[in-house]
Amino acid sequence: MEDFLNYKRFADSRRSFLKKSSLGLGSIALSTLINPSIVSSQSILKNDFYYPDKSPHFIPKAKRVIYLFQSGGPSQIETFDFKPELVNWHGKEIPPSLKKTQRNSGMVEGQSSYPLVKSIFDFKQYGDSGAWVSDLFPHTAKIVDEICIIKSMHTDAINHEPAVMFMQTGSQLSGRPSIGSWLSYGLGSDNKDLPNFVVLMSKSDGGAQPLNSAAWSNGFLPSHHQGVQFRNSKDPVLFLNNPSGITQNDRKRAIDYINELNTYQQDFYQDLNIQSQIKQYEMAYKMQQSVPEAMNVKEEPEHVYKLYGEDAKIPGTFAANCLQARRLAERDVKFIQLYHTGWDHHGNLPSNIKKQAKATDQATAGLIKDLKQRGLLEDTLVIWGGEFGRTSFSQGRLTKDNYGRDHHPGCFTMWMAGAGVKKGLVYGQTDDFSYNVVENPVHVHDFQATLLHLLGINHEKLNFKYQGRRFRLTDVHGKVIKDLLA
């Protein structure tokens, strides 16, 4: 009898074990479908706090992001926010009651006059959505039914660097992790041979507002989550090529010895930064093979260059970087950040914005078309926009064909396309002067929360404890704008 009871207890525990194991294995299988990287041995590390579970909180719509950051603050009034009422007010003083509703920078505080100024560029409606688009963007006009235009963005910052930091890191102060770093930390990568987070910068015209590399910094996150900037030259990443007389096997042996020493140090000191150094050395070795192949555009067919424009053949141009971004997206790089400077038009705006539109319009539209024809747009999120907008009144003297616009945090326009975003939607509204948001405001933190949501992340749960406090991209703010979601 006693033997029978022992057998029964064993059978029951065995049955229970198998039942629970099957559920666990099923969960693991589902998780690997959502994010294959979580089964990697490199994802199963000693410290769950330092290295979180690399799986989304829910099934994502987007697998990767291409962020086309237009640094300097493109004028919403010359691009997508059509304001015919400004024609009637052109040259007239902005009403004081309206002007005082927004902060103005110190660059215009000394002006004796604040004349409202219309855009000299024509607008037309395009697509089934009837979106208004400036004549500056004929190629983007043809894809308006693929994009979601947000005209009611607003921010807290009024100067360039704080505004760029705020948009990219959720804080106006340097030192916080950027969006790409948060995604690298929270989701890992689907390609173990390339960085999770890649940065591409267009060649500057010399007069552009400079960018601080803190915009793609890892902040207080482990250092291997920092954005890796690829250069616009023969060697996209310095020191990847082997020195003369050094073979690939020599390089591999050296890295193995360095990692062995680092592992001894890690075991002795328990310094988690050493683990980051090990990962960086390993990634550098893998990039020796993967980066040259990923960045080699010479075999792209001629019809692809026609899609992006002739500038795509010139390394370092915005068009060339858009083509590179598509190649990186094909290889499942998680976050691809393009920076294009030169949108800071305090004076001579009509001439300068023409140059910027010409440099970016065809390549931007070409990227959307290229991603779509390859089946990548359905799980790639593309973002276009800057750090703030421009004032409705002219900065400096207003003449018939020349004017400038100052920084304006109160409203600006961005657009998104691709995975999980409603196509052909124009969201939000500004007043008749494009000075204040009057319908469906979208704060920078709301935009960030929505971006993370599309990647399967609850923005309130992705956090990191630093100096006694849990930080997140959206700080203590932000809500998902569900009206934007498909």
GUFI-340501 format. One line per field, with one value per residue (C-alpha): residue in three letters; chain; x, y, z. Coordinates in nm, 3 decimals. Layout:
BEGIN
nuvo: c(ALA|...) $
lumvex: c(A|...) $
u: c(X|...) $
v: c(Y|...) $
w: c(Z|...) $
***
This chain:
BEGIN
nuvo: c(MET|GLU|ASP|PHE|LEU|ASN|TYR|LYS|ARG|PHE|ALA|ASP|SER|ARG|ARG|SER|PHE|LEU|LYS|LYS|SER|SER|LEU|GLY|LEU|GLY|SER|ILE|ALA|LEU|SER|THR|LEU|ILE|ASN|PRO|SER|ILE|VAL|SER|SER|GLN|SER|ILE|LEU|LYS|ASN|ASP|PHE|TYR|TYR|PRO|ASP|LYS|SER|PRO|HIS|PHE|ILE|PRO|LYS|ALA|LYS|ARG|VAL|ILE|TYR|LEU|PHE|GLN|SER|GLY|GLY|PRO|SER|GLN|ILE|GLU|THR|PHE|ASP|PHE|LYS|PRO|GLU|LEU|VAL|ASN|TRP|HIS|GLY|LYS|GLU|ILE|PRO|PRO|SER|LEU|LYS|LYS|THR|GLN|ARG|ASN|SER|GLY|MET|VAL|GLU|GLY|GLN|SER|SER|TYR|PRO|LEU|VAL|LYS|SER|ILE|PHE|ASP|PHE|LYS|GLN|TYR|GLY|ASP|SER|GLY|ALA|TRP|VAL|SER|ASP|LEU|PHE|PRO|HIS|THR|ALA|LYS|ILE|VAL|ASP|GLU|ILE|CYS|ILE|ILE|LYS|SER|MET|HIS|THR|ASP|ALA|ILE|ASN|HIS|GLU|PRO|ALA|VAL|MET|PHE|MET|GLN|THR|GLY|SER|GLN|LEU|SER|GLY|ARG|PRO|SER|ILE|GLY|SER|TRP|LEU|SER|TYR|GLY|LEU|GLY|SER|ASP|ASN|LYS|ASP|LEU|PRO|ASN|PHE|VAL|VAL|LEU|MET|SER|LYS|SER|ASP|GLY|GLY|ALA|GLN|PRO|LEU|ASN|SER|ALA|ALA|TRP|SER|ASN|GLY|PHE|LEU|PRO|SER|HIS|HIS|GLN|GLY|VAL|GLN|PHE|ARG|ASN|SER|LYS|ASP|PRO|VAL|LEU|PHE|LEU|ASN|ASN|PRO|SER|GLY|ILE|THR|GLN|ASN|ASP|ARG|LYS|ARG|ALA|ILE|ASP|TYR|ILE|ASN|GLU|LEU|ASN|THR|TYR|GLN|GLN|ASP|PHE|TYR|GLN|ASP|LEU|ASN|ILE|GLN|SER|GLN|ILE|LYS|GLN|TYR|GLU|MET|ALA|TYR|LYS|MET|GLN|GLN|SER|VAL|PRO|GLU|ALA|MET|ASN|VAL|LYS|GLU|GLU|PRO|GLU|HIS|VAL|TYR|LYS|LEU|TYR|GLY|GLU|ASP|ALA|LYS|ILE|PRO|GLY|THR|PHE|ALA|ALA|ASN|CYS|LEU|GLN|ALA|ARG|ARG|LEU|ALA|GLU|ARG|ASP|VAL|LYS|PHE|ILE|GLN|LEU|TYR|HIS|THR|GLY|TRP|ASP|HIS|HIS|GLY|ASN|LEU|PRO|SER|ASN|ILE|LYS|LYS|GLN|ALA|LYS|ALA|THR|ASP|GLN|ALA|THR|ALA|GLY|LEU|ILE|LYS|ASP|LEU|LYS|GLN|ARG|GLY|LEU|LEU|GLU|ASP|THR|LEU|VAL|ILE|TRP|GLY|GLY|GLU|PHE|GLY|ARG|THR|SER|PHE|SER|GLN|GLY|ARG|LEU|THR|LYS|ASP|ASN|TYR|GLY|ARG|ASP|HIS|HIS|PRO|GLY|CYS|PHE|THR|MET|TRP|MET|ALA|GLY|ALA|GLY|VAL|LYS|LYS|GLY|LEU|VAL|TYR|GLY|GLN|THR|ASP|ASP|PHE|SER|TYR|ASN|VAL|VAL|GLU|ASN|PRO|VAL|HIS|VAL|HIS|ASP|PHE|GLN|ALA|THR|LEU|LEU|HIS|LEU|LEU|GLY|ILE|ASN|HIS|GLU|LYS|LEU|ASN|PHE|LYS|TYR|GLN|GLY|ARG|ARG|PHE|ARG|LEU|THR|ASP|VAL|HIS|GLY|LYS|VAL|ILE|LYS|ASP|LEU|LEU|ALA) $
lumvex: c(A|A|A|A|A|A|A|A|A|A|A|A|A|A|A|A|A|A|A|A|A|A|A|A|A|A|A|A|A|A|A|A|A|A|A|A|A|A|A|A|A|A|A|A|A|A|A|A|A|A|A|A|A|A|A|A|A|A|A|A|A|A|A|A|A|A|A|A|A|A|A|A|A|A|A|A|A|A|A|A|A|A|A|A|A|A|A|A|A|A|A|A|A|A|A|A|A|A|A|A|A|A|A|A|A|A|A|A|A|A|A|A|A|A|A|A|A|A|A|A|A|A|A|A|A|A|A|A|A|A|A|A|A|A|A|A|A|A|A|A|A|A|A|A|A|A|A|A|A|A|A|A|A|A|A|A|A|A|A|A|A|A|A|A|A|A|A|A|A|A|A|A|A|A|A|A|A|A|A|A|A|A|A|A|A|A|A|A|A|A|A|A|A|A|A|A|A|A|A|A|A|A|A|A|A|A|A|A|A|A|A|A|A|A|A|A|A|A|A|A|A|A|A|A|A|A|A|A|A|A|A|A|A|A|A|A|A|A|A|A|A|A|A|A|A|A|A|A|A|A|A|A|A|A|A|A|A|A|A|A|A|A|A|A|A|A|A|A|A|A|A|A|A|A|A|A|A|A|A|A|A|A|A|A|A|A|A|A|A|A|A|A|A|A|A|A|A|A|A|A|A|A|A|A|A|A|A|A|A|A|A|A|A|A|A|A|A|A|A|A|A|A|A|A|A|A|A|A|A|A|A|A|A|A|A|A|A|A|A|A|A|A|A|A|A|A|A|A|A|A|A|A|A|A|A|A|A|A|A|A|A|A|A|A|A|A|A|A|A|A|A|A|A|A|A|A|A|A|A|A|A|A|A|A|A|A|A|A|A|A|A|A|A|A|A|A|A|A|A|A|A|A|A|A|A|A|A|A|A|A|A|A|A|A|A|A|A|A|A|A|A|A|A|A|A|A|A|A|A|A|A|A|A|A|A|A|A|A|A|A|A|A|A|A|A|A|A|A|A|A|A|A|A|A|A|A|A|A|A|A|A|A|A|A|A|A|A|A|A|A|A|A|A|A|A|A|A|A|A|A|A|A|A|A|A|A) $
u: c(0.000|0.280|0.453|0.130|0.091|0.451|0.393|0.074|0.251|0.528|0.276|0.084|0.398|0.521|0.184|0.190|0.546|0.472|0.157|0.337|0.638|0.421|0.275|0.620|0.760|0.461|0.528|0.892|0.795|0.553|0.815|1.070|0.823|0.775|1.148|1.395|1.682|1.560|1.678|2.032|2.268|2.392|2.046|2.054|2.295|2.360|2.184|1.820|1.813|2.110|2.004|1.624|1.421|1.467|1.104|0.825|0.541|0.290|0.294|0.453|0.342|0.693|1.018|1.247|1.254|1.406|1.400|1.466|1.552|1.541|1.762|1.713|1.334|1.158|0.890|0.547|0.399|0.616|0.577|0.248|0.046|-0.138|-0.262|-0.453|-0.559|-0.199|-0.248|-0.496|-0.266|0.058|0.267|0.030|0.137|0.064|-0.206|-0.038|-0.300|-0.184|0.189|0.189|0.040|0.383|0.740|0.971|1.347|1.589|1.673|1.347|1.285|1.449|1.239|1.026|0.779|0.642|0.479|0.290|0.411|0.245|0.433|0.541|0.499|0.174|-0.014|-0.237|-0.441|-0.326|-0.443|-0.764|-0.683|-0.687|-0.373|-0.229|0.133|0.365|0.498|0.840|0.762|0.627|0.756|0.621|0.288|0.260|0.284|0.049|-0.187|0.098|0.183|0.019|0.073|0.065|0.012|-0.036|0.308|0.436|0.745|0.884|1.214|1.281|1.654|1.816|2.026|1.771|1.497|1.697|1.784|1.418|1.298|1.570|1.606|1.295|1.499|1.633|1.956|2.233|2.305|1.985|1.965|1.836|1.539|1.763|1.953|1.630|1.519|1.856|1.836|1.475|1.451|1.800|1.865|1.746|2.091|2.383|2.642|2.542|2.481|2.127|2.142|2.310|2.351|2.399|2.466|2.430|2.724|2.672|2.663|2.890|2.632|2.412|2.342|2.587|2.463|2.578|2.663|2.470|2.162|2.253|2.420|2.348|2.335|2.334|2.251|2.530|2.773|2.708|2.362|2.510|2.439|2.720|2.788|2.877|3.098|3.048|3.384|3.570|3.575|3.226|3.370|3.729|3.977|3.758|4.013|4.313|4.649|4.912|5.046|4.757|4.521|4.162|4.268|4.526|4.255|4.021|4.287|4.367|4.001|3.960|4.257|4.126|3.783|3.939|4.115|3.796|3.607|3.860|3.814|3.438|3.444|3.670|3.527|3.166|3.176|2.890|3.063|3.318|3.040|2.962|3.326|3.322|3.011|3.166|3.481|3.272|3.055|3.363|3.495|3.161|3.134|3.457|3.255|2.902|2.958|3.141|2.873|2.584|2.729|2.824|2.575|2.774|2.562|2.232|2.055|2.012|1.634|1.696|1.912|1.639|1.397|1.612|1.759|2.102|2.237|2.213|2.535|2.722|2.833|2.722|2.418|2.075|1.972|2.271|2.194|1.830|1.948|2.188|1.902|1.698|1.991|2.029|1.654|1.676|1.936|1.710|1.899|1.655|1.694|1.841|1.878|1.942|2.035|2.000|2.099|2.033|1.666|1.740|1.610|1.619|1.675|1.656|1.407|1.258|1.597|1.731|1.426|1.419|1.768|1.669|1.351|1.538|1.801|1.550|1.213|1.278|1.492|1.232|0.953|1.184|1.259|0.887|0.828|1.134|1.038|0.684|0.782|1.014|0.745|0.942|0.709|0.453|0.691|0.917|0.820|0.947|0.947|1.009|1.041|1.256|1.282|1.031|0.850|0.888|0.707|0.420|0.581|0.901|1.232|1.402|1.296|1.015|1.050|0.852|1.039|1.253|1.185|1.294|1.120|1.235|1.209|0.856|0.780|0.402|0.326|0.504|0.447|0.586|0.479|0.503|0.453|0.458|0.405|0.094|0.025|-0.297|-0.237|-0.356|-0.444|-0.403|-0.415|-0.450|-0.506|-0.349|-0.512|-0.536|-0.184|-0.016|0.073|-0.114|-0.255|-0.635|-0.722|-0.569|-0.238|0.055|0.335|0.687|0.638|0.312|0.499|0.767|0.510|0.333|0.662|0.745|0.390|0.428|0.736|0.545|0.670|0.467|0.654|0.582|0.744|1.068|1.283|1.628|1.726|1.994|2.102|1.815|1.538|1.378|1.409|1.225|1.222|0.898|1.005|0.675|0.463|0.328|0.027|-0.019|-0.211|-0.438|-0.605|-0.281|-0.278|-0.409) $
v: c(0.000|0.234|0.158|0.241|0.575|0.662|0.572|0.781|1.082|1.038|1.006|1.314|1.524|1.394|1.478|1.824|1.881|1.786|1.998|2.307|2.246|2.232|2.573|2.713|2.573|2.712|3.056|3.035|2.935|3.228|3.469|3.356|3.427|3.779|3.838|3.569|3.738|3.626|3.270|3.387|3.280|3.638|3.751|3.524|3.709|3.714|4.036|4.071|4.430|4.529|4.315|4.293|4.028|4.116|4.069|4.321|4.367|4.280|4.185|4.478|4.629|4.754|4.557|4.849|5.230|5.469|5.821|6.100|6.383|6.726|6.924|7.298|7.313|7.302|7.567|7.404|7.703|7.634|7.256|7.095|7.344|7.551|7.884|8.091|8.340|8.462|8.604|8.856|8.936|8.953|9.248|9.333|9.320|9.004|9.077|9.122|8.893|8.615|8.682|8.652|8.299|8.160|8.211|8.381|8.343|8.621|8.664|8.851|9.021|9.340|9.371|9.684|9.513|9.159|9.144|8.828|8.670|8.432|8.155|8.249|7.886|7.746|7.458|7.197|6.905|6.555|6.197|6.055|6.222|6.568|6.661|7.005|6.990|7.271|7.286|7.240|6.869|6.730|6.378|6.363|6.489|6.166|5.947|6.136|5.839|5.632|5.877|6.007|6.385|6.520|6.898|6.943|6.857|7.083|7.086|7.241|7.366|7.682|7.654|7.398|7.175|7.144|7.083|6.814|6.650|6.662|6.500|6.235|6.158|6.291|6.547|6.892|6.814|6.600|6.270|6.071|5.769|5.832|5.653|5.412|5.326|5.255|5.023|4.848|4.801|4.687|4.478|4.378|4.302|4.067|4.084|3.989|4.098|4.466|4.725|4.761|5.139|5.305|5.679|5.835|6.208|6.407|6.623|6.973|7.281|7.456|7.694|7.439|7.427|7.172|6.851|6.715|6.344|6.326|6.301|5.938|5.867|5.568|5.805|5.597|5.273|5.020|5.159|4.896|5.051|5.375|5.465|5.369|5.648|5.529|5.777|5.905|5.779|5.471|5.330|5.365|5.272|5.352|5.073|4.791|4.708|4.503|4.682|4.578|4.231|4.139|3.863|3.807|3.510|3.730|3.983|3.714|3.566|3.911|3.982|3.637|3.704|4.051|3.909|3.634|3.898|4.101|3.793|3.738|4.101|4.067|3.761|3.935|4.290|4.218|4.543|4.532|4.783|4.514|4.303|4.595|4.611|4.239|4.283|4.582|4.388|4.099|4.334|4.508|4.173|4.081|4.424|4.360|4.132|4.271|4.648|4.646|4.418|4.622|4.954|4.840|5.012|4.960|4.664|4.852|4.861|5.187|5.197|5.221|5.530|5.683|5.623|5.804|6.063|6.115|6.241|5.881|5.813|6.073|5.939|6.150|6.306|6.265|6.054|5.821|5.782|5.698|5.421|5.300|5.307|5.074|4.832|4.836|4.784|4.479|4.344|4.402|4.683|4.792|5.172|5.371|5.742|5.986|6.345|6.613|6.962|7.302|7.380|7.675|7.962|8.284|8.479|8.426|8.144|8.115|8.047|7.824|7.605|7.542|7.391|7.170|7.049|6.969|6.775|6.562|6.537|6.276|6.055|6.060|5.957|5.709|5.542|5.493|5.351|5.126|4.986|4.923|4.740|4.514|4.433|4.613|4.907|4.685|4.629|4.936|5.266|5.574|5.915|6.262|6.583|6.828|6.959|7.248|7.477|7.839|8.162|8.305|8.649|8.744|8.759|9.075|9.286|9.166|9.233|9.119|8.795|8.756|8.687|8.467|8.284|8.229|7.914|7.822|7.544|7.599|7.390|7.207|6.924|6.571|6.265|5.889|5.602|5.226|4.970|5.019|5.379|5.494|5.575|5.901|6.059|6.429|6.459|6.769|7.132|7.469|7.813|8.041|8.168|7.833|7.973|7.746|7.394|7.402|7.035|6.702|6.822|6.578|6.649|6.517|6.262|6.147|6.095|5.893|5.682|5.609|5.517|5.268|5.128|5.050|4.846|4.649|4.844|4.992|5.320|5.314|4.972|5.020|5.184|5.180|5.252|5.519|5.722|5.584|5.661|5.466|5.661|5.609|5.777|5.965|6.067|6.080|6.195|6.076|5.890|5.672|5.858|5.573|5.774|5.740|5.361|5.144) $
w: c(0.000|0.093|-0.236|-0.422|-0.245|-0.323|-0.688|-0.698|-0.550|-0.808|-1.093|-0.978|-0.948|-1.285|-1.445|-1.288|-1.400|-1.761|-1.767|-1.637|-1.859|-2.171|-2.088|-2.025|-2.349|-2.537|-2.392|-2.492|-2.846|-2.875|-2.740|-2.996|-3.276|-3.143|-3.089|-3.196|-3.012|-2.669|-2.726|-2.780|-2.506|-2.497|-2.386|-2.080|-1.856|-1.485|-1.393|-1.498|-1.376|-1.589|-1.883|-1.894|-2.070|-2.438|-2.533|-2.594|-2.348|-2.620|-2.988|-3.176|-3.504|-3.587|-3.584|-3.663|-3.695|-3.950|-3.803|-4.055|-3.816|-3.984|-3.748|-3.714|-3.706|-4.046|-4.082|-4.060|-4.248|-4.555|-4.550|-4.437|-4.227|-4.488|-4.348|-4.607|-4.336|-4.320|-4.671|-4.526|-4.233|-4.433|-4.314|-4.028|-3.663|-3.474|-3.214|-2.871|-2.717|-2.952|-2.923|-2.544|-2.559|-2.653|-2.543|-2.792|-2.799|-2.707|-3.076|-3.144|-2.810|-2.933|-3.248|-3.270|-3.502|-3.541|-3.887|-3.973|-4.294|-4.537|-4.713|-5.063|-5.169|-5.306|-5.144|-5.303|-5.173|-5.261|-5.233|-5.095|-4.764|-4.921|-4.728|-4.800|-4.912|-5.019|-5.373|-5.215|-5.175|-5.505|-5.434|-5.079|-5.217|-5.417|-5.106|-4.871|-4.862|-4.711|-4.432|-4.116|-4.078|-3.722|-3.731|-3.356|-3.215|-2.937|-2.717|-2.400|-2.544|-2.744|-2.826|-3.053|-2.832|-2.548|-2.806|-2.990|-2.657|-2.553|-2.874|-2.877|-2.505|-2.328|-2.133|-2.223|-2.037|-2.181|-2.014|-2.068|-2.302|-2.653|-2.807|-2.997|-2.680|-2.491|-2.771|-2.778|-2.401|-2.398|-2.714|-2.817|-3.183|-3.454|-3.618|-3.394|-3.653|-3.668|-3.397|-3.264|-3.314|-3.614|-3.679|-4.025|-4.070|-4.391|-4.496|-4.359|-4.581|-4.331|-4.188|-4.018|-3.647|-3.502|-3.343|-3.010|-3.006|-2.676|-2.901|-2.969|-2.637|-2.414|-2.113|-1.796|-1.979|-2.043|-2.300|-2.567|-2.622|-2.758|-3.119|-3.357|-3.605|-3.955|-4.139|-4.495|-4.619|-4.735|-4.381|-4.226|-3.886|-3.790|-3.707|-3.841|-4.110|-4.000|-3.987|-4.239|-4.159|-3.930|-4.044|-3.944|-3.729|-3.552|-3.475|-3.348|-3.118|-2.978|-2.903|-2.744|-2.513|-2.423|-2.348|-2.138|-1.927|-1.907|-1.791|-1.510|-1.409|-1.423|-1.197|-0.948|-0.940|-1.045|-1.246|-1.494|-1.723|-1.804|-1.954|-2.185|-2.292|-2.374|-2.589|-2.767|-2.857|-2.986|-3.194|-3.339|-3.462|-3.620|-3.784|-3.976|-4.202|-4.172|-4.212|-4.550|-4.693|-4.552|-4.670|-5.021|-5.251|-5.572|-5.676|-5.639|-5.980|-6.167|-6.112|-5.736|-5.784|-5.997|-5.713|-5.454|-5.692|-5.842|-5.508|-5.384|-5.575|-5.368|-5.027|-4.734|-4.897|-4.741|-5.042|-5.003|-4.632|-4.707|-4.938|-4.668|-4.417|-4.637|-4.659|-4.279|-4.236|-4.463|-4.223|-3.921|-3.751|-3.480|-3.488|-3.778|-3.710|-3.995|-3.910|-4.175|-4.064|-4.220|-4.140|-3.908|-4.121|-3.922|-4.243|-4.618|-4.553|-4.905|-5.066|-4.791|-4.748|-5.123|-5.096|-4.804|-4.971|-5.292|-5.097|-4.906|-5.083|-5.352|-5.131|-4.852|-5.085|-5.256|-4.923|-4.852|-5.200|-5.181|-4.841|-4.963|-5.280|-5.077|-4.818|-4.544|-4.484|-4.309|-4.017|-4.043|-3.880|-4.066|-3.893|-4.043|-3.841|-3.645|-3.290|-3.309|-3.553|-3.667|-3.580|-3.784|-3.773|-3.948|-3.769|-3.884|-4.177|-4.403|-4.775|-5.075|-5.133|-4.823|-4.458|-4.171|-3.888|-3.530|-3.315|-3.212|-2.960|-2.959|-3.268|-3.543|-3.790|-3.811|-4.001|-3.960|-4.201|-4.204|-3.932|-3.723|-3.830|-3.998|-4.363|-4.516|-4.180|-4.103|-3.726|-3.510|-3.596|-3.527|-3.520|-3.826|-3.765|-3.691|-3.351|-3.107|-3.117|-3.108|-3.168|-3.062|-2.911|-2.924|-2.679|-2.738|-2.457|-2.622|-2.948|-2.767|-2.584|-2.914|-3.086|-2.810|-2.821|-3.191|-3.101|-2.839|-2.537|-2.253|-2.201|-1.827|-1.781|-1.972|-1.707|-1.552|-1.193|-1.168|-0.864|-0.660|-0.910|-1.192|-1.517|-1.845|-2.188|-2.117|-1.765|-1.567|-1.862|-2.194|-2.327|-2.633|-2.906|-3.007|-3.286|-3.481|-3.463|-3.745) $
***
